[in-house]
Amino acid sequence: MGLMTLEEVASYLRVNKKTIYRLSEGKNIPAIKVGRLWRFSKNSIDSWLSDNHKKRIANILVIDDDDEICSLFKDTLEDSNCVVTTVNESSQGLEQITDT
């Protein structure tokens, strides 16, 4: 496969074109400039995604009064290597946020 356009990468990553443009301008995504246009190698984008996924672990707070819903979110998100905290009341959620 050849080089992808900004629009193709945005569609591939399911983000806004402006986001890809900003990442490109900031040299935060593997891209080359051909003339005045950004171009992307799919292999480079896939490697970049893989490298960034391994580095980032999301901390997620789930607030719901239903224990089963909390458990469902926790199990699902932890399978994606996220750190999940669950609470049953919004006041507990606010305490979690202000304690960090």
N, C-alpha and C positions, 0 to 999 in steps of 0.2 A: 504494500500500500504506500502511496506517495504521502506528501505532506497534507495535513488537514488545515482548513481555514479556521479563523476565529469562530465563525458561526458553527462549524462542524464540531469543534471542541466543546463549545458551550452546550450544544445538544448532547454530545457524548457524555459530558459530566453533569448534565441536567442543571446547569446554572445559567444565570443571565450573561449575555455577551459582554456587558460592561464589567462584570466581575473578572472574566477572562482577560479583558483588555487591561484592567488595573494590575492583575497579577503579572501580566507580560511586561508592562511598563516598569513595574517594580522588581523585575527579574526574580519573581517568586515561583514561576512555573517555567519548565523548559520550553523555550520558544526561540525562533530565529526570525529576523526581519528580512523579508524579501522586498526590496524597494521600500514602499511605505506601509506594507502589510505584514502582519504577524502570521507565521506558519508554525505548525506543530507536528512532530513525529508521534504517531500513535504509540510506538514502543517507548519513547521517552516519557510520554504522559502516563502510560501504565506503570513504568518504573517509579515515577514521581509519586503516583498515588500509593503504590505499595510501600515506599519508603516513608511517606508521611503518615500512613495508616499505622505503621509499626511504632512510630514515635509518639503518637498522640493517644492518650487514654482520656476519655471524657468522664467527668464527674457529673452525675445526673441526680437530681432530686425529684422524686415522685411524691406528689401530695394527693391522696385520695382517701376518702373515708371507708372505702371497701377494701378489706385486706386481700381479697382474691385479685382485684385489679392491681394492687401494689405488687403482689407476688408475680403476677403475669408480666408486668413491666420489668421487674427486677430480673427474673429468669431470662427473659428475651434479651435485655440489654447487656447483662453480664456475659451472655454467649458471644457478644461482640466486643469483649474486653473492656467494657465500661465499668466504672465504679459507681454503684447505685445505692443511694440512701432512700428509704421510704419512710414516710410519716403519714399519720391519719388526719392531722388537723393543720390548717394554715398557720396557726400560731407556732406549731412545732417547726414548720417549714421556715418561718421567719427566724426562729432561733438558730436553725442550721445555717442559714445564710449569714447571719450576723456573727456567728461564732467562727467563721472561716475568714 
